[in-house]
Amino acid sequence: MTTTRFAPSPTGYIHVGNLRTALMNYLIARKAGGTFILRIDDTDPERSKEEYVDAIKQDLEWLGLHWDRIERQSDRLDRYAEAADKLREMGRFYEAFETPTELDLKRKKQLNMGKPPVYDRAALNLSDAEKEALRAERGNGVWRFKLDHERIEWNDGILGDISIDASSVSDPVLIRGDGQVLYTIASVVDDTEMGVTDVVRGSDHVTNTATQIQIIEALGGTCPRFAHHSLLTGPQGEALSKRLGTLALRDLREQGVQPMALLSLMARLGSSDPVELRSDMAELIEGFDIGRFGAAPTKFDVQDLFPLTAKHLQSLPLADVADAVAEAGVPADLAEPFWAMARENITTLADLKGWWELCRDGAEPLIADEDRDFIAEAIALLPEGPFDGETWGKWTSAVKEATGRKGKGLFMPLRKALTGMERGPEMAALLPLLQVIRAKA
């Protein structure tokens, strides 16, 4: 069975970069009728916060990305300890004691000599006595996985055939000096024991994948299928990493972005398929193909979400937005005609409030000096209320006959006088709402 996972760290809110990973893994699982696991990567006790765990769940639920089960890495520390012991017994795990400063000096020296800046494995030459002395002086060291210096190869679902020389990569640190288990080994143990078959993540993890393949093989596991999606940039190709904090999903939700607009964009962004608004999750699942995504950096512009949001809202019946219409202050008996009038003229649901204020309170008339006599004559011809969908047409016909005005010269001054705006909803739909509100006042 196809099994995927999304493994966020609860050290902050989910942003659009995280969502890309979550959505791809979700769609793969759902398209195959498989399992989608939410795995909370909370092995860092200092930075992990329960409020962020709750926020991750809320954001995924808002988007409709429902997980089949949830796992927490903090509940599985004994499993990681067993894996570490196994690697020690195999001679693939060793303790190293260099300080960050010492490592930095080594890297600079290697670069100056034209060599790749990889760890030189000096710790492997330490005697037991030297290790004890270093522990007494510096505390426990870090634990590194000893890579086999051979080529690591796999067929990537997006990048194609990948081949990395393990000798060009430092032996990865899997456990810190304070005992904290790092992502590299925790993820391997979890993927193996949870039967994860497909892993999609950012291209910044390619080197991690190479080392993890060797760890998986050392522990006797089966490697999942890997795919590494491109990283997002800003609309001009600028690095997005520093701005991701301002692109948290909850901030987008606060700005009125609709879930289906966000999902429709992220399910196609960076692929060879055009971005198209989808009506529901089933359409997204059916049309998803990981093989259609490319390796080039992918431009993301938050402004692209708002036309999609507007288009999505236009497709919704009143029942789907009834709460928002009510929150805008619209009485229940006017909700249906109000939504029919407003839906084509909003970008987000927050815009409903302004249209209701226009209906309820009217607007400051916008009348040019040359139109004052015309407007006065037109208002005198306005029939008694209540108005209906026919009123605007009948009234403007009467005004045309009386004044000789037609076309834009007829309709625009009337719109501006009634709404204070040059553009907006169809006046035939808006006029009855304006009249009903005045009649009620």
Protein Blocks (a to p, Z undefined) as FASTA:
>chain_A
ZZddddddffbccdfklmmmmmmmmmmmmmnopacdddddfkblklpcfklmmmmmmmmm
mnopacfbdcdfklmmmmmmmmmmmmmmnopaccdfbdfklmmmmmmmmmmnopacddeh
lmmmpcfklmmmmmmmnopadddddddddddddddfklopadddfklpccddfbdfkopa
cfklmmmmmmmmnopabdcddfklmmmmmmmmmmmmmnopacdddddddddddfkopafk
lmmmmmcfklmmmnopafklmmmmmmmgopabdcdddfbfklmmmmgcfklpcfbdcddd
fklmmmmmmmmmmmpcfklmmmmmmmnopafklmmmmmmmmmmmcfbfklmmmmmmmmmn
opaddddfklmmmmmmmmmmpccddddfklmmmmmmmmmmmnopacjllmmmmmmmmnop
abdcdfklmmmmmmmmmmmZZ
